[in-house]
Amino acid sequence: MKITVDRAKCEGYGKCMQAAPKVFKLDEKFISVVLDATGDTDQKILLAAKLCPTKAILLDEEESGKRIFPLP
């Protein structure tokens, strides 16, 4: 799964870190960054994206590029 954080949308709530701490962290500007895209299960990564209040986490299928979350 390809994980992208829209830095313009992220407001640093940190809910992604709570759901998948091996995948996400906040940088020095309190914006989420991806530490390790394979650091947790797809289910936990999807949960992290769903918990994001600003929907700043974009998930796409690696091979097809099809959007997993959020759906257009």
N, C-alpha and C positions, 0 to 999 in steps of 0.2 A: 504494500500500500504506500502511495506517495502522500506525504504529509506536508502541507504548506501552511505557514502562519501569515495571515495578512497583517503586516505590522501597522498599517494605517488604522485597522479596526481594533487591534488588541488594546485593552485598557488596563492590563495587568492584574486582573482579579485573582489569578492563580488557581482557578478551579481545575484547569488542565493538569497542573502539577499534583494536585490532590488525587486525581483519578488515575494518572499514569506518571508517577514521579521519575521513572527511568527514561521516559520519552521526552518530557518537557521540563524546562526551567525558565526562570525570568532572568533576563540579562540586566546589565547595569542601569538601563532605562526603564526597567520593570515591564519589558515587552517579552512575550513568550518566544522561545526559540526551541527548535527540535534538537535534543541531545543525541538520541538514537532512535531512528524510525522503527527498529526491530526490538526495542527494549521492553516491550510488553505485548500482550495479546491484542489482536485486532478489536476484540470486544471492548477492552479497556480504552483503547485509543478512540474508538467510536464514542464511547461514553464521555471521554474528555471533550471531544468536539461538541457533543450535544449539550454538555454542561456550560460551555462557553456562552456567557450572556450576550456577547457581541457577534457570535458566529464567525470568529476570526480564523478558526481552524478549518482548512479545506482538505478533504480526503478524496483521493482519486485512485482508481485501479492502476497498478503499475504498468501493466502491459497494454491495456486498451485506452487508458486515459479517461475512462468513463468516471463521472463524478459520483461518489458514494454519499458524501455529505458536505454541505447542505445541498439538497436537490434543488435544481433551478426552478 
